[in-house]
Amino acid sequence: LRPLAIITLADVLRPEVRTAFTMMEQLGIEPKLISGDNPATVAALIAQLGISLKGGTVAGAEIEDLTGEAFSDAVAVNSVFGRVTPALKARIVTELRDQGHFVAMVGDGANDVQALRAADVAVAMASGTSTARAVAGIVLLDDSFEALIRGAKEATAVLGNAARLSKLFIAKSLYAYLLI
């Protein structure tokens, strides 16, 4: 008899991902995970960190042939899309934009290029392919997804302050006009 060897393979997400998802929830950002991997695997990785997403999980083959309202509904109600082709990634991103969402697509491979081009903001990882980096408007130098979300949080604060200052300026100008 030969000895039995058991090999375990596992994908483990970096701990910063949990922080990034928490920040996204605080900012009202709804994440959609679009992957070429099995949708159950992607959902299991997210579950490892105790992250719960609003929508369901769907395989690309289940939605690839859908059109019109059926495709739109599938994109709206699901949060994890697995076994997705590059063309379907781009179609999902385009559909999200058509639904009125501002879409930031994060990708690192040549299979993400179409979707990166379809997004409002294309973000690539520095360790990704040169094609993805060339298409992206933002390249995360340390491959830190959390840094992107922190940047979005800071931008939201800056825009909020600018809006408050604008209101104050308009009110001040109106009172000055009335006094004059």
C-alpha positions as CSV (number, residue, x, y, z in Angstrom):
1,L,0.0,0.0,0.0
2,R,1.1,3.5,-0.7
3,P,0.8,6.3,1.9
4,L,-2.1,8.6,1.3
5,A,-1.2,12.3,0.7
6,I,-3.8,15.0,1.2
7,I,-3.1,18.3,-0.4
8,T,-5.3,21.3,0.6
9,L,-5.5,24.4,-1.6
10,A,-7.1,27.5,-0.3
11,D,-7.5,31.1,-1.4
12,V,-7.2,33.5,1.5
13,L,-8.1,37.2,1.2
14,R,-5.9,39.8,2.8
15,P,-7.2,41.1,6.1
16,E,-7.5,44.7,4.7
17,V,-10.4,43.5,2.5
18,R,-12.7,43.4,5.5
19,T,-11.8,47.0,6.4
20,A,-12.4,48.0,2.8
21,F,-15.9,46.4,2.7
22,T,-16.8,48.0,6.0
23,M,-15.8,51.4,4.7
24,M,-17.8,50.8,1.5
25,E,-20.9,49.9,3.6
26,Q,-20.4,53.2,5.6
27,L,-20.1,55.2,2.3
28,G,-23.2,53.5,0.8
29,I,-21.1,51.8,-1.9
30,E,-22.6,48.6,-3.1
31,P,-19.9,46.1,-4.2
32,K,-20.4,43.7,-7.1
33,L,-17.8,41.0,-7.5
34,I,-17.3,39.8,-11.1
35,S,-14.9,37.0,-11.4
36,G,-13.8,34.2,-13.8
37,D,-13.7,31.9,-10.8
38,N,-16.6,29.7,-9.6
39,P,-19.3,31.9,-8.0
40,A,-19.5,29.6,-4.9
41,T,-15.7,30.0,-4.4
42,V,-16.0,33.7,-4.6
43,A,-18.9,33.7,-2.1
44,A,-17.0,31.4,0.2
45,L,-14.0,33.8,0.2
46,I,-16.2,36.7,1.1
47,A,-17.8,34.6,3.9
48,Q,-14.4,33.8,5.3
49,L,-14.2,37.5,6.4
50,G,-17.7,37.6,7.7
51,I,-18.9,39.9,5.0
52,S,-22.4,39.7,3.8
53,L,-23.5,41.1,0.5
54,K,-27.0,42.3,-0.3
55,G,-27.5,40.3,-3.5
56,G,-27.3,36.8,-4.6
57,T,-24.7,34.7,-6.4
58,V,-25.0,33.7,-10.1
59,A,-22.9,32.0,-12.7
60,G,-22.2,33.7,-16.0
61,A,-23.8,30.8,-17.9
62,E,-27.1,31.5,-16.2
63,I,-27.3,35.1,-17.3
64,E,-25.2,35.2,-20.5
65,D,-28.2,34.5,-22.8
66,L,-30.6,36.9,-20.9
67,T,-31.5,40.1,-22.7
68,G,-33.4,43.3,-21.9
69,E,-35.3,43.4,-18.6
70,A,-34.3,39.9,-17.5
71,F,-30.6,40.7,-17.8
72,S,-31.1,44.1,-16.1
73,D,-32.9,42.4,-13.2
74,A,-30.2,39.7,-12.9
75,V,-27.5,42.4,-12.6
76,A,-29.5,44.4,-10.1
77,V,-30.3,41.6,-7.7
78,N,-27.0,39.7,-7.7
79,S,-23.7,40.7,-6.0
80,V,-21.4,37.9,-7.0
81,F,-21.0,36.9,-10.6
82,G,-18.7,33.9,-11.2
83,R,-17.4,32.1,-14.3
84,V,-17.8,35.3,-16.2
85,T,-16.2,35.9,-19.6
86,P,-14.4,39.1,-20.4
87,A,-17.3,40.2,-22.7
88,L,-19.9,39.5,-20.0
89,K,-17.9,41.5,-17.5
90,A,-18.1,44.5,-19.8
91,R,-21.8,43.9,-20.4
92,I,-22.5,43.8,-16.6
93,V,-20.5,47.0,-16.1
94,T,-22.3,48.7,-19.0
95,E,-25.7,47.5,-17.5
96,L,-24.8,49.0,-14.1
97,R,-24.0,52.3,-15.8
98,D,-27.3,52.2,-17.7
99,Q,-29.1,51.7,-14.4
100,G,-27.6,55.0,-13.2
101,H,-24.8,53.7,-11.1
102,F,-21.4,55.3,-11.0
103,V,-19.1,52.3,-11.7
104,A,-15.5,51.9,-10.6
105,M,-14.1,48.7,-11.9
106,V,-11.0,47.2,-10.3
107,G,-9.1,44.6,-12.4
108,D,-5.6,43.2,-12.8
109,G,-5.7,41.0,-15.8
110,A,-6.1,41.1,-19.6
111,N,-9.5,39.6,-19.1
112,D,-10.6,42.7,-17.3
113,V,-9.7,45.2,-20.0
114,Q,-13.1,45.4,-21.7
115,A,-14.8,45.9,-18.3
116,L,-12.2,48.5,-17.3
117,R,-12.9,50.5,-20.5
118,A,-16.7,50.3,-19.9
119,A,-16.5,51.7,-16.4
120,D,-16.7,55.3,-15.2
121,V,-13.4,54.8,-13.3
122,A,-10.9,52.1,-14.2
123,V,-8.6,50.9,-11.4
124,A,-5.7,48.4,-11.9
125,M,-3.4,46.8,-9.5
126,A,0.3,47.6,-10.0
127,S,1.1,43.9,-10.0
128,G,-1.5,43.3,-12.8
129,T,-0.8,43.0,-16.5
130,S,0.6,45.9,-18.4
131,T,-2.6,46.0,-20.5
132,A,-4.8,46.5,-17.5
133,R,-2.5,49.2,-16.2
134,A,-2.5,51.0,-19.6
135,V,-6.3,51.1,-19.7
136,A,-6.8,52.2,-16.1
137,G,-7.1,55.8,-14.9
138,I,-5.9,54.8,-11.4
139,V,-3.1,52.2,-10.6
140,L,-2.9,51.1,-7.0
141,L,0.8,51.0,-6.4
142,D,0.7,48.8,-3.3
143,D,-2.2,46.7,-4.7
144,S,-4.1,48.0,-1.7
145,F,-7.9,47.9,-2.4
146,E,-8.3,49.6,1.0
147,A,-6.4,52.6,-0.2
148,L,-8.9,53.1,-3.0
149,I,-11.8,53.1,-0.6
150,R,-10.0,55.4,1.9
151,G,-9.5,57.8,-1.0
152,A,-13.2,57.6,-1.9
153,K,-14.0,58.4,1.8
154,E,-11.7,61.4,1.8
155,A,-13.1,62.6,-1.5
156,T,-16.6,62.3,-0.1
157,A,-15.6,64.4,2.9
158,V,-14.0,67.1,0.7
159,L,-17.0,67.3,-1.6
160,G,-19.3,67.5,1.5
161,N,-17.2,70.4,2.9
162,A,-17.2,72.2,-0.5
163,A,-21.0,71.9,-0.7
164,R,-21.4,73.3,2.8
165,L,-19.0,76.2,2.0
166,S,-21.0,76.9,-1.2
167,K,-24.2,77.1,0.7
168,L,-22.6,79.5,3.3
169,F,-21.2,81.7,0.5
170,I,-24.6,81.9,-1.2
171,A,-26.4,82.7,2.0
172,K,-23.8,85.3,2.9
173,S,-24.0,86.9,-0.6
174,L,-27.8,86.9,-0.4
175,Y,-27.8,88.7,3.0
176,A,-25.2,91.2,1.7
177,Y,-27.3,91.9,-1.3
178,L,-30.4,92.5,0.8
179,L,-28.5,94.8,3.1
180,I,-27.1,96.8,0.3
